[in-house]
Amino acid sequence: MDSDSHGGAMIVNRWMTGVAVMTMPLWVSLVEPGWAAQPRGAASIQPAQILEHTRVLASDEFEGRGPGTPGEAKTVDYLVQQFRRAGLQPGMPDGSWTQDVPIVGVKSSVGFTLGGEALVGPQEYVAWSPRLGGDVAVPESDVVFVGYGINAPEYGWNDFRDVDVRGKTIVVLINDPPIPDPAKPDQLDPKWFGGKAMTYYGRWTYKFEEAGRRGAAAALIIHETAPAAYPWFVVINSWGRERFDLESNQSPQSDIAGWMSLERAQKLFAANGTTYEAMKEAARKPGFRPVTLKQKASFTAHNESRRVKSKNVLGVVRGRDSKLRDEWVVVTAHWDHLGRNTSLEGDQIFNGAADNAIGTAGLLELAEAFGTAPKAPKRSMLFLSVTAEEQGLLGAAHYVAQPVYPLAKTVANLNMDGVNQWGRTRDLRQIGRGASTIDAVLDSVAKSRGRVVLPDAHPERGGFYRSDHFELMKGGVPALYIKAGDDYLGKPAGYGEAKVNEYIERDYHKVSDQVKPDWDLSGAAEDLRLYYDILWRLAEDRRTPQWNPGSEFKAAREASMAPRK
C-alpha cells in the first residue's frame, strides 16, 4: 500500500480502514500531552507505538528516507522530536542532536563494451564510478578472471597469484570459496573461510577494496542469487542509482565498480571455450591461478557529484553513578533507506518499512523506555540513529572514526536492523554468536523469560557484516545483533523461514517494502522488552563485556584502551 502525499501538510491514510481519510501529519498523535500519562520504563514498549512510528517513517511523506533529500530532513526532525518527547538529552556536547556526516554522492551513467559488444544495462550489468565529477574512461583493457578475488595469507590463499591486474578489468565471484570437508563431503570444511559462515573476504565491500588496492581499472562481481542471498533486482535498486561514500575516504578505488548478471557471465565463459561452473569449480581450489580471457573491456562513465552533510541523530540518558556515568552503552539503528527513483513508472518511493523504519521504531521505543524509567541506569545510554547504512555502513563508520564519546569508554553496543513483524517466538537468533561475554547476558535474560537463543540460521548470507554493529566491533566495541526467531507460537514449523524468504523475494529493496496489514507486532514488543533488560544489565554491571579469546576484534579493543593505562 501507498499513502499519497498532499503538500506535506496532510496525508491520505488508507492503511487502517481501506478508505481514504484525511488526517493531520502522522506524528501529531505521538506528541499529544496525554502521552505523559503512559506507562514508564519497559512497560512503555507497546505494539501500537512501534507500528505508529513505523507508519510515519515509512510513509510516502518521508520519501524513502534517502540521504541528502527532503526525506532526510523530515526523518531527522522526527527523530529529534521523539527523543525530546521521550525525555532524552541532546547527544552532542554543544547541546545539539545531530552529528554531521560529510558524504559525497555520485550519479554515474556507465557504458560497457565487452569483446566489441555493447552490453545492456541494467539487464546484463550494473556499474558506477566513484570518481568525483566529470567523465571517466577505461580504454580497452585485459579482462582477468580472479576467482573469488581474495588474498588471505592466513589461509595461504591468493587469487591474484603471479598476475599484475593494474589497469585491467577483473571479474570476481561472490562470497567465499565453498570448499567441501573431506570427512563430510556434504558440508563445508571449517578450516577454510569459516566453513558455512561467510567471512569478510566474501563480502562485496572487500572485493572492491582489494581491487582498488591492486590497481584494477574496473572490478565486476558476478551476481548469483543463492550465495548472494538476494535476487538481481536488489542489485539494480541498490547500486543502479546515486552512490554515496564518506568524503574522508582516502582508500584506493577502481575507476569502475559494478556487477555482472549470471547469464552474461555464462555467455562470457562460453565464448572462452569453457563454462561458468567449470571456472567456479577451478576457483574454489587453493592452487587457483587467474585466467586472462580473450575479450577486451572498455567503459565510459559520465559522473555528476555532490557533497552532502548527512546526519547521525544522537540522544542520551545520563547515568546516575558518579564513577560509571562516563561509560556508555550504545543502541544503534539506521534511519536511511533508498529514497525515491523518479525514473520509475507508478510507485517511485522505496518506503523501507521493514528495512529499517521498524528498527528505528524499536530504537525510539527503547529510548522512551530508558527516558521514562523511574531511575537512570549507572552507565550512560546513547541512542544513535545512523545515516547511510544502505551505502556501506557510512554513518556508523563515521561515528567510529569521529566518536562523540570515547570508544575506550563505550562498553557495549546493541544494534537493530529490523525487528520481528510476524508474532511471538520461543527463540531468538543471534548474529555473530560467540564473539564476546555479552552472550552470557543475552542467554541469562532470555532464560529468565522462557526464551532460547540460537545462532544465525544462515551465516553464509553474511548478515554479520551487513549492519552497523560491524563498524562498532571493528572499533573494538563488543556488540550484540539479534534477529527474529523461527519458532513462532501457534504457527507451523518453517513459518519463520518462509516469511523471511517471502520478504527477500517480494519486498527487500523494492518499493513494496511497506507496512503490511497482516503484521503482528506482539513479538516485536516482547523482543524489545527483552532488549531493555539486556541493556539495563549492561549499564548496571560494574564489570565490562570482554572479547572472547581469539576474537578478531580483541586487538582493536586493546588499542582503544591503551590511552587509559
C-alpha positions, 0 to 999 in steps of 0.5 A, spaced: 500 500 500 501 507 498 499 513 502 499 519 497 502 525 499 498 532 499 503 538 500 506 535 506 501 538 510 496 532 510 496 525 508 491 520 505 491 514 510 488 508 507 492 503 511 487 502 517 480 502 514 481 501 506 478 508 505 481 514 504 481 519 510 484 525 511 488 526 517 493 531 520 501 529 519 502 522 522 506 524 528 501 529 531 498 523 535 505 521 538 506 528 541 499 529 544 500 531 552 496 525 554 502 521 552 505 523 559 500 519 562 503 512 559 506 507 562 514 508 564 520 504 563 519 497 559 512 497 560 512 503 555 514 498 549 507 497 546 505 494 539 501 500 537 507 505 538 512 501 534 507 500 528 505 508 529 512 510 528 513 505 523 507 508 519 510 515 519 517 513 517 515 509 512 510 513 509 510 516 502 511 523 506 518 521 508 520 519 501 524 513 502 528 516 507 534 517 502 540 521 504 541 528 502 533 529 500 527 532 503 526 525 506 532 526 510 530 532 513 523 530 515 526 523 518 531 527 522 526 532 525 522 526 527 527 523 530 529 529 534 522 530 536 521 523 539 527 523 543 525 530 546 518 527 547 521 521 550 525 525 555 532 524 552 538 529 552 541 532 546 547 527 544 552 532 542 556 536 547 554 543 544 547 541 546 545 539 539 542 532 536 545 531 530 552 529 528 554 531 521 556 526 516 560 529 510 558 524 504 559 525 497 554 522 492 555 520 485 550 519 479 554 515 474 551 513 467 556 507 465 557 504 458 560 497 457 563 494 451 565 487 452 569 483 446 566 489 441 559 488 444 555 493 447 552 490 453 545 492 456 544 495 462 541 494 467 539 487 464 546 484 463 550 489 468 550 494 473 556 499 474 558 506 477 564 510 478 566 513 484 570 518 481 568 525 483 565 529 477 566 529 470 567 523 465 571 517 466 574 512 461 577 505 461 580 504 454 580 497 452 583 493 457 585 485 459 579 482 462 582 477 468 578 472 471 580 472 479 576 467 482 573 469 488 578 475 488 581 474 495 588 474 498 588 471 505 595 469 507 592 466 513 589 461 509 595 461 504 590 463 499 591 468 493 587 469 487 591 474 484 597 469 484 603 471 479 598 476 475 599 484 475 591 486 474 593 494 474 589 497 469 585 491 467 578 489 468 577 483 473 571 479 474 570 476 481 565 471 484 561 472 490 562 470 497 567 465 499 570 459 496 565 453 498 570 448 499 567 441 501 570 437 508 573 431 506 570 427 512 563 430 510 563 431 503 556 434 504 558 440 508 563 445 508 570 444 511 571 449 517 578 450 516 577 454 510 573 461 510 569 459 516 566 453 513 558 455 512 559 462 515 561 467 510 567 471 512 569 478 510 573 476 504 566 474 501 563 480 502 562 485 496 565 491 500 572 487 500 572 485 493 572 492 491 577 494 496 582 489 494 581 491 487 582 498 488 588 496 492 591 492 486 590 497 481 584 494 477 581 499 472 574 496 473 572 490 478 565 486 476 562 481 481 558 476 478 551 476 481 548 469 483 542 469 487 543 463 492 550 465 495 548 472 494 542 471 498 538 476 494 535 476 487 538 481 481 533 486 482 536 488 489 542 489 485 539 494 480 535 498 486 541 498 490 547 500 486 543 502 479 542 509 482 546 515 486 552 512 490 554 515 496 561 514 500 564 518 506 568 524 503 574 522 508 575 516 504 582 516 502 582 508 500 584 506 493 578 505 488 577 502 481 575 507 476 569 502 475 565 498 480 559 494 478 556 487 477 555 482 472 548 478 471 549 470 471 547 469 464 552 474 461 557 471 465 555 464 462 555 467 455 562 470 457 565 463 459 562 460 453 565 464 448 572 462 452 571 455 450 569 453 457 563 454 462 561 458 468 561 452 473 567 449 470 571 456 472 567 456 479 569 449 480 577 451 478 576 457 483 574 454 489 581 450 489 587 453 493 592 452 487 587 457 483 591 461 478 587 467 474 585 466 467 586 472 462 580 471 457 580 473 450 575 479 450 577 486 451 573 491 456 572 498 455 567 503 459 565 510 459 562 513 465 559 520 465 559 522 473 555 528 476 557 529 484 555 532 490 557 533 497 552 532 502 552 533 510 548 527 512 546 526 519 547 521 525 541 523 530 544 522 537 540 522 544 542 520 551 540 518 558 545 520 563 547 515 568 546 516 575 553 513 578 558 518 579 564 513 577 560 509 571 556 515 568 562 516 563 561 509 560 556 508 555 552 503 552 550 504 545 543 502 541 544 503 534 539 503 528 539 506 521 534 511 519 536 511 511 533 507 506 533 508 498 529 514 497 525 515 491 527 513 483 523 518 479 525 514 473 520 509 475 513 508 472 507 508 478 510 507 485 517 511 485 518 511 493 522 505 496 518 506 503 523 501 507 518 499 512 521 493 514 528 495 512 529 499 517 523 504 519 521 498 524 528 498 527 528 505 528 521 504 531 524 499 536 530 504 537 525 510 539 521 505 543 527 503 547 529 510 548 522 512 551 523 506 555 530 508 558 527 516 558 521 514 562 524 509 567 523 511 574 531 511 575 537 512 570 541 506 569 549 507 572 552 507 565 550 512 560 545 510 554 546 513 547 541 512 542 544 513 535 540 513 529 545 512 523 545 515 516 547 511 510 547 504 512 544 502 505 551 505 502 556 501 506 555 502 513 557 510 512 554 513 518 556 508 523 563 508 520 563 515 521 561 515 528 567 510 529 572 514 526 569 521 529 566 518 536 562 523 540 564 519 546 570 515 547 570 508 544 575 506 550 569 508 554 563 505 550 562 498 553 557 495 549 553 496 543 546 493 541 544 494 534 537 493 530 536 492 523 529 490 523 525 487 528 520 481 528 513 483 524 510 476 524 508 474 532 511 471 538 517 466 538 520 461 543 527 463 540 531 468 538 537 468 533 543 471 534 548 474 529 555 473 530 554 468 536 560 467 540 564 473 539 564 476 546 561 475 554 555 479 552 552 472 550 552 470 557 547 476 558 543 475 552 542 467 554 541 469 562 535 474 560 532 470 555 532 464 560 529 468 565 523 469 560 522 462 557 526 464 551 532 460 547 537 463 543 540 460 537 545 462 532 544 465 525 540 460 521 544 462 515 551 465 516 553 464 509 548 470 507 553 474 511 548 478 515 554 479 520 557 484 516 551 487 513 549 492 519 552 497 523 554 493 529 560 491 524 563 498 524 562 498 532 566 491 533 571 493 528 572 499 533 573 494 538 566 495 541 563 488 543 556 488 540 550 484 540 545 483 533 539 479 534 534 477 529 527 474 529 526 467 531 523 461 527 519 458 532 513 462 532 507 460 537 501 457 534 504 457 527 507 451 523 514 449 523 518 453 517 513 459 518 519 463 520 523 461 514 518 462 509 516 469 511 523 471 511 524 468 504 517 471 502 520 478 504 527 477 500 523 475 494 517 480 494 519 486 498 527 487 500 529 493 496 523 494 492 518 499 493 513 494 496 517 494 502 511 497 506 507 496 512 503 490 511 496 489 514 497 482 516 503 484 521 503 482 528 507 486 532 506 482 539 513 479 538 516 485 536 514 488 543 516 482 547 523 482 543 524 489 545 522 488 552 527 483 552 532 488 549 531 493 555 533 488 560 539 486 556 541 493 556 539 495 563 544 489 565 549 492 561 549 499 564 548 496 571 554 491 571 560 494 574 564 489 570 565 490 562 563 485 556 570 482 554 572 479 547 572 472 547 579 469 546 581 469 539 576 474 537 578 478 531 576 484 534 580 483 541 586 487 538 582 493 536 579 493 543 586 493 546 588 499 542 582 503 544 584 502 551 591 503 551 590 511 552 587 509 559 593 505 562 
